[in-house]
Amino acid sequence: MTLNTFPQFPSHGVYVLKLHRDAVPEQGRLCGRLVHMASGDSTDFGDSAELVAWLQRHAAELWPVPNHPVQP
């Protein structure tokens, strides 16, 4: 068995989303914390716009150019 050296979902792209107890997803109210597992970087967010904005900025700094995998 040969492991794929270029996985579809690389480990440097793992984030954990923690919803705050006051979040009400069915009403579109999201708040909580997002943590990047590889670096430990995190942010608290008060709405979905803040969540997406931080994720886009953070991932853009770490994500490789397409078809150029990150070297460990």
Rosetta constraint file for C-alpha pairs under 8 A:
AtomPair CA 6 CA 10 HARMONIC 7.49 0.50
AtomPair CA 6 CA 69 HARMONIC 6.77 0.50
AtomPair CA 9 CA 13 HARMONIC 6.88 0.50
AtomPair CA 10 CA 14 HARMONIC 7.54 0.50
AtomPair CA 11 CA 38 HARMONIC 7.40 0.50
AtomPair CA 12 CA 37 HARMONIC 7.67 0.50
AtomPair CA 12 CA 38 HARMONIC 5.85 0.50
AtomPair CA 12 CA 62 HARMONIC 7.85 0.50
AtomPair CA 12 CA 63 HARMONIC 7.94 0.50
AtomPair CA 13 CA 36 HARMONIC 7.70 0.50
AtomPair CA 13 CA 59 HARMONIC 7.57 0.50
AtomPair CA 13 CA 63 HARMONIC 7.75 0.50
AtomPair CA 14 CA 36 HARMONIC 6.16 0.50
AtomPair CA 14 CA 37 HARMONIC 5.78 0.50
AtomPair CA 14 CA 38 HARMONIC 7.21 0.50
AtomPair CA 15 CA 34 HARMONIC 6.68 0.50
AtomPair CA 15 CA 35 HARMONIC 5.42 0.50
AtomPair CA 15 CA 36 HARMONIC 4.43 0.50
AtomPair CA 15 CA 37 HARMONIC 5.63 0.50
AtomPair CA 16 CA 34 HARMONIC 5.70 0.50
AtomPair CA 16 CA 35 HARMONIC 5.14 0.50
AtomPair CA 16 CA 36 HARMONIC 6.53 0.50
AtomPair CA 16 CA 37 HARMONIC 7.00 0.50
AtomPair CA 17 CA 32 HARMONIC 7.47 0.50
AtomPair CA 17 CA 33 HARMONIC 6.06 0.50
AtomPair CA 17 CA 34 HARMONIC 4.68 0.50
AtomPair CA 17 CA 35 HARMONIC 6.61 0.50
AtomPair CA 18 CA 32 HARMONIC 5.55 0.50
AtomPair CA 18 CA 33 HARMONIC 5.14 0.50
AtomPair CA 18 CA 34 HARMONIC 6.23 0.50
AtomPair CA 19 CA 23 HARMONIC 6.30 0.50
AtomPair CA 19 CA 30 HARMONIC 7.06 0.50
AtomPair CA 19 CA 31 HARMONIC 5.94 0.50
AtomPair CA 19 CA 32 HARMONIC 4.37 0.50
AtomPair CA 19 CA 33 HARMONIC 6.53 0.50
AtomPair CA 20 CA 30 HARMONIC 7.89 0.50
AtomPair CA 20 CA 31 HARMONIC 5.64 0.50
AtomPair CA 20 CA 32 HARMONIC 4.39 0.50
AtomPair CA 20 CA 33 HARMONIC 7.43 0.50
AtomPair CA 22 CA 31 HARMONIC 7.39 0.50
AtomPair CA 23 CA 29 HARMONIC 5.57 0.50
AtomPair CA 23 CA 30 HARMONIC 4.98 0.50
AtomPair CA 23 CA 31 HARMONIC 5.43 0.50
AtomPair CA 23 CA 32 HARMONIC 7.45 0.50
AtomPair CA 24 CA 28 HARMONIC 6.45 0.50
AtomPair CA 24 CA 29 HARMONIC 4.89 0.50
AtomPair CA 24 CA 30 HARMONIC 6.29 0.50
AtomPair CA 25 CA 29 HARMONIC 5.26 0.50
AtomPair CA 25 CA 30 HARMONIC 5.74 0.50
AtomPair CA 29 CA 47 HARMONIC 6.52 0.50
AtomPair CA 29 CA 48 HARMONIC 7.66 0.50
AtomPair CA 30 CA 46 HARMONIC 6.74 0.50
AtomPair CA 30 CA 47 HARMONIC 5.08 0.50
AtomPair CA 30 CA 48 HARMONIC 5.78 0.50
AtomPair CA 31 CA 44 HARMONIC 7.60 0.50
AtomPair CA 31 CA 45 HARMONIC 5.42 0.50
AtomPair CA 31 CA 46 HARMONIC 4.47 0.50
AtomPair CA 31 CA 47 HARMONIC 5.25 0.50
AtomPair CA 31 CA 48 HARMONIC 7.26 0.50
AtomPair CA 32 CA 44 HARMONIC 5.63 0.50
AtomPair CA 32 CA 45 HARMONIC 5.51 0.50
AtomPair CA 32 CA 46 HARMONIC 6.70 0.50
AtomPair CA 33 CA 42 HARMONIC 6.89 0.50
AtomPair CA 33 CA 43 HARMONIC 5.56 0.50
AtomPair CA 33 CA 44 HARMONIC 4.27 0.50
AtomPair CA 33 CA 45 HARMONIC 5.98 0.50
AtomPair CA 34 CA 42 HARMONIC 5.45 0.50
AtomPair CA 34 CA 43 HARMONIC 5.51 0.50
AtomPair CA 34 CA 44 HARMONIC 6.53 0.50
AtomPair CA 34 CA 45 HARMONIC 7.75 0.50
AtomPair CA 34 CA 51 HARMONIC 7.47 0.50
AtomPair CA 35 CA 40 HARMONIC 6.20 0.50
AtomPair CA 35 CA 41 HARMONIC 5.84 0.50
AtomPair CA 35 CA 42 HARMONIC 4.26 0.50
AtomPair CA 35 CA 43 HARMONIC 6.76 0.50
AtomPair CA 36 CA 40 HARMONIC 5.30 0.50
AtomPair CA 36 CA 41 HARMONIC 5.35 0.50
AtomPair CA 36 CA 42 HARMONIC 6.16 0.50
AtomPair CA 37 CA 41 HARMONIC 7.60 0.50
AtomPair CA 43 CA 54 HARMONIC 7.57 0.50
AtomPair CA 45 CA 50 HARMONIC 5.55 0.50
AtomPair CA 45 CA 51 HARMONIC 5.59 0.50
AtomPair CA 46 CA 50 HARMONIC 6.59 0.50
AtomPair CA 46 CA 51 HARMONIC 7.73 0.50
AtomPair CA 47 CA 51 HARMONIC 6.47 0.50
AtomPair CA 48 CA 52 HARMONIC 6.15 0.50
AtomPair CA 49 CA 53 HARMONIC 6.04 0.50
AtomPair CA 50 CA 54 HARMONIC 6.13 0.50
AtomPair CA 51 CA 55 HARMONIC 6.20 0.50
AtomPair CA 52 CA 56 HARMONIC 6.05 0.50
AtomPair CA 53 CA 57 HARMONIC 6.30 0.50
AtomPair CA 54 CA 58 HARMONIC 5.97 0.50
AtomPair CA 55 CA 59 HARMONIC 5.84 0.50
AtomPair CA 56 CA 60 HARMONIC 5.96 0.50
AtomPair CA 57 CA 61 HARMONIC 6.57 0.50
AtomPair CA 58 CA 62 HARMONIC 6.70 0.50
AtomPair CA 59 CA 63 HARMONIC 5.48 0.50
AtomPair CA 63 CA 70 HARMONIC 7.94 0.50
AtomPair CA 64 CA 68 HARMONIC 6.13 0.50
AtomPair CA 64 CA 69 HARMONIC 6.20 0.50
AtomPair CA 64 CA 70 HARMONIC 6.00 0.50
AtomPair CA 65 CA 69 HARMONIC 7.63 0.50
